[in-house]
Amino acid sequence: MPLYTVSTRRPLPLDVRESVAMMITDVHCEHTGAPRTFVNVYYSHNVPLRPGIELDVFGSVRGGRTLQTNDNVEDDMVDQLAKLTGIAPSRIDFSIFPVPASWIMEGGVVLPEPGEEDSWLKEHGHAAK
């Protein structure tokens, strides 16, 4: 967790997928303070997206963060997605869906609330590997 699903009509080239996954991880961690090991990126292609949309990103993330934090993540990711893919920001659909941390497991252990990662990693660091 978080899980970002990147959907496109046609597969993105491998080098672009690698760059996008690294960028998503960087941006998410920069704005939320989450450990990098928590971030997951999943690609789906041959998806029938809405007319006018070429790339869709759906982020299922731990709840408890401010709306401003989520907006900052969205703004930063859409800007960088446009640069990495050459797709205009207006043709990128992005949404974040917050879920309670208590609904999510990593390595068989329920994830901590945002801000409690350090103590969780000390106790359950093996689960994040």
Residue frames relative to the residue before (quaternion, step in Angstrom):
aa qw qx qy qz dx dy dz
M 1.0000 0.0000 0.0000 0.0000 0.00 0.00 0.00
P 0.5293 -0.1723 -0.8254 0.0947 1.79 -1.83 1.57
L 0.2827 -0.7199 0.6029 0.1959 3.51 -1.31 0.34
Y 0.0913 -0.7738 0.6265 0.0176 3.55 -0.69 1.17
T 0.1449 -0.7755 0.6116 0.0592 3.56 -0.75 1.09
V 0.1395 -0.7824 0.6061 0.0327 3.56 -0.71 1.18
S 0.0449 -0.8238 0.5644 -0.0270 3.58 -0.48 1.22
T 0.0069 0.7856 -0.6169 0.0474 3.54 -1.04 0.92
R 0.5799 -0.5633 0.4503 0.3789 3.54 -1.27 0.28
R 0.7770 0.1456 -0.0517 0.6102 3.57 1.04 -0.90
P 0.5929 -0.5838 0.4025 0.3817 3.59 -1.06 0.63
L 0.3978 -0.6609 0.5785 0.2651 3.54 -1.14 0.69
P 0.5753 -0.5737 0.4371 0.3858 3.61 -1.09 0.58
L 0.6511 -0.5537 0.3584 0.3755 3.58 -1.12 0.71
D 0.6691 0.4988 -0.3201 0.4484 3.62 0.85 -0.86
V 0.6355 0.5060 -0.3264 0.4833 3.60 1.09 -0.69
R 0.6349 0.5218 -0.3346 0.4612 3.61 0.94 -0.82
E 0.6513 0.5113 -0.3182 0.4617 3.58 0.96 -0.84
S 0.6639 0.4991 -0.2968 0.4712 3.59 0.95 -0.89
V 0.6524 0.5101 -0.3125 0.4654 3.59 0.96 -0.86
A 0.6521 0.5109 -0.3237 0.4572 3.62 0.91 -0.86
M 0.6560 0.4982 -0.3102 0.4746 3.59 0.96 -0.84
M 0.6524 0.5103 -0.3157 0.4629 3.59 0.95 -0.87
I 0.6414 0.5192 -0.3311 0.4576 3.62 0.90 -0.89
T 0.6513 0.5076 -0.3100 0.4713 3.57 0.95 -0.88
D 0.6636 0.5140 -0.3030 0.4513 3.58 0.86 -0.97
V 0.7020 0.4698 -0.2784 0.4571 3.59 0.76 -1.04
H 0.6540 0.5137 -0.3324 0.4450 3.58 0.84 -0.91
C 0.7045 0.4687 -0.2705 0.4591 3.58 0.82 -0.98
E 0.6200 0.5543 -0.3363 0.4420 3.58 1.03 -0.78
H 0.7606 0.3973 -0.2107 0.4681 3.58 0.85 -0.95
T 0.7782 0.3605 -0.1825 0.4807 3.60 1.08 -0.63
G 0.4050 -0.7152 0.4777 0.3103 3.58 1.15 -0.51
A 0.4156 0.7141 -0.4677 0.3139 3.60 1.25 0.13
P 0.5413 -0.6022 0.4644 0.3587 3.60 -1.12 0.56
R 0.5870 -0.6026 0.4183 0.3426 3.58 -1.07 0.78
T 0.6324 0.5632 -0.3362 0.4121 3.59 1.02 -0.74
F 0.6086 0.5655 -0.3574 0.4268 3.62 1.20 -0.32
V 0.6502 0.5697 -0.3134 0.3931 3.61 1.11 -0.69
N 0.0352 -0.7736 0.6325 -0.0155 3.55 -0.98 0.99
V 0.0986 -0.7742 0.6239 0.0418 3.56 -1.05 0.86
Y 0.0932 -0.7908 0.6048 -0.0098 3.54 -0.83 1.10
Y 0.2042 -0.7838 0.5771 0.1047 3.58 -0.92 0.92
S 0.0330 -0.7641 0.6443 0.0002 3.52 -1.10 0.81
H 0.0263 -0.8049 0.5928 0.0036 3.60 -0.79 1.00
N 0.7151 0.3600 -0.3627 0.4769 3.52 -1.37 0.39
V 0.3776 0.7204 -0.4793 0.3298 3.55 1.12 0.75
P 0.3622 -0.7325 0.5286 0.2300 3.61 -0.84 0.92
L 0.1152 -0.8293 0.5461 0.0252 3.57 0.12 1.33
R 0.6633 -0.4863 0.3857 0.4181 3.54 -1.31 0.35
P 0.6134 -0.5440 0.4071 0.4027 3.60 -1.12 0.56
G 0.7946 0.2858 -0.2321 0.4828 3.56 -0.97 0.91
I 0.6658 0.4581 -0.3021 0.5056 3.59 1.24 -0.21
E 0.1789 -0.8010 0.5660 0.0774 3.57 -0.86 1.01
L 0.7872 0.1101 -0.0451 0.6052 3.56 1.19 -0.51
D 0.0748 -0.7909 0.6073 0.0093 3.56 -0.90 0.96
V 0.0626 -0.7754 0.6279 0.0255 3.56 -0.92 0.94
F 0.0586 -0.7713 0.6338 -0.0031 3.52 -0.88 1.08
G 0.0992 -0.8141 0.5720 0.0159 3.55 -0.59 1.17
S 0.1380 -0.7448 0.6502 0.0590 3.53 -0.75 1.14
V 0.0485 0.8333 -0.5381 0.1167 3.57 -0.32 1.30
R 0.6124 -0.5281 0.4221 0.4097 3.56 -1.26 0.32
G 0.4266 -0.6987 0.5200 0.2439 3.54 -0.96 0.91
G 0.5705 0.6200 -0.4343 0.3185 3.53 -1.32 0.06
R 0.6072 0.5260 -0.3640 0.4714 3.55 1.26 -0.02
T 0.5926 -0.5898 0.4065 0.3683 3.56 -1.19 0.45
L 0.6234 -0.5213 0.4311 0.3921 3.53 -1.28 0.43
Q 0.6225 0.5463 -0.3361 0.4484 3.59 1.05 -0.75
T 0.6267 0.5238 -0.3379 0.4677 3.60 0.98 -0.78
N 0.6782 0.4839 -0.2918 0.4698 3.58 0.86 -0.95
D 0.6333 0.5196 -0.3285 0.4701 3.60 1.03 -0.74
N 0.6443 0.5188 -0.3175 0.4635 3.60 1.01 -0.82
V 0.6192 0.5264 -0.3349 0.4767 3.58 1.03 -0.81
E 0.6677 0.5093 -0.2999 0.4526 3.58 0.86 -0.98
D 0.6789 0.4998 -0.3011 0.4457 3.59 0.76 -1.02
D 0.6834 0.4877 -0.2857 0.4619 3.56 0.88 -0.97
M 0.6833 0.4893 -0.2994 0.4518 3.60 0.88 -0.90
V 0.6538 0.5018 -0.3329 0.4582 3.60 0.87 -0.84
D 0.6346 0.5249 -0.3318 0.4600 3.59 0.95 -0.83
Q 0.7232 0.4330 -0.2549 0.4738 3.59 0.82 -0.95
L 0.5855 0.5545 -0.3741 0.4581 3.62 1.10 -0.59
A 0.6386 0.5291 -0.3241 0.4551 3.57 0.96 -0.87
K 0.6736 0.4936 -0.2961 0.4635 3.59 0.93 -0.88
L 0.7082 0.4786 -0.2660 0.4456 3.59 0.91 -0.91
T 0.7807 0.3516 -0.1682 0.4885 3.59 1.03 -0.79
G 0.4115 -0.7035 0.4808 0.3234 3.59 1.16 -0.48
I 0.5141 0.6196 -0.4215 0.4172 3.58 1.28 0.24
A 0.4991 -0.6657 0.4664 0.3002 3.58 -0.87 0.97
P 0.5904 -0.5989 0.4056 0.3580 3.62 -1.00 0.78
S 0.6369 0.5414 -0.3301 0.4385 3.61 1.06 -0.70
R 0.6974 0.4391 -0.2581 0.5042 3.59 1.26 -0.34
I 0.5920 0.5134 -0.3599 0.5064 3.56 1.36 0.32
D 0.1628 -0.7614 0.6228 0.0774 3.55 -0.84 1.05
F 0.0012 -0.8114 0.5817 -0.0572 3.58 -0.77 1.04
S 0.1102 0.7890 -0.6007 0.0667 3.57 -0.91 0.85
I 0.2219 -0.7405 0.6228 0.1210 3.52 -1.22 0.69
F 0.1023 -0.7763 0.6214 0.0285 3.53 -0.98 0.98
P 0.2054 -0.8003 0.5518 0.1137 3.60 -0.33 1.22
V 0.0564 -0.7706 0.6344 0.0225 3.56 -1.07 0.85
P 0.5906 -0.5796 0.4082 0.3855 3.60 -1.08 0.58
A 0.5553 -0.6190 0.4418 0.3365 3.57 -1.00 0.82
S 0.6268 0.5667 -0.3348 0.4171 3.59 1.06 -0.69
W 0.6288 0.5243 -0.3351 0.4663 3.62 1.26 -0.19
I 0.7115 0.4691 -0.2191 0.4750 3.58 1.27 -0.31
M 0.1069 -0.7805 0.6128 0.0627 3.54 -1.07 0.81
E 0.1064 -0.7427 0.6587 0.0567 3.52 -1.21 0.70
G 0.8373 -0.0135 -0.0265 0.5460 3.58 -0.57 1.12
G 0.6981 -0.4885 0.2649 0.4516 3.58 1.10 0.68
V 0.6691 0.4499 -0.2923 0.5143 3.58 1.29 0.17
V 0.5026 -0.6458 0.4818 0.3135 3.59 -0.95 0.89
L 0.4629 -0.7007 0.4766 0.2602 3.57 -0.91 0.99
P 0.5186 -0.6351 0.4735 0.3217 3.56 -1.22 0.50
E 0.5888 -0.5117 0.4722 0.4106 3.52 -1.33 0.18
P 0.6288 -0.5198 0.3948 0.4225 3.61 -1.14 0.47
G 0.7641 0.3270 -0.2727 0.4847 3.56 -0.95 0.94
E 0.6973 0.4377 -0.2637 0.5026 3.61 1.26 -0.28
E 0.3306 0.7977 -0.4586 0.2099 3.59 1.27 0.27
D 0.6354 0.5626 -0.3515 0.3952 3.61 0.90 -0.88
S 0.6996 0.4437 -0.2842 0.4826 3.60 0.80 -0.93
W 0.6138 0.5406 -0.3476 0.4584 3.61 1.08 -0.70
L 0.6709 0.4964 -0.3001 0.4620 3.59 0.91 -0.92
K 0.6205 0.5315 -0.3504 0.4580 3.62 1.03 -0.68
E 0.7236 0.4293 -0.2381 0.4853 3.56 0.99 -0.85
H 0.8259 0.1818 -0.0448 0.5319 3.58 0.94 -0.92
G 0.1667 0.8399 -0.5061 0.1029 3.62 1.12 0.47
H 0.5990 0.5734 -0.3611 0.4268 3.57 1.08 -0.66
A 0.6335 0.5527 -0.3368 0.4240 3.60 1.05 -0.66
A 0.6874 0.4914 -0.2837 0.4533 3.59 1.11 -0.60
K 0.5920 0.5936 -0.3688 0.4015 3.60 1.22 -0.11
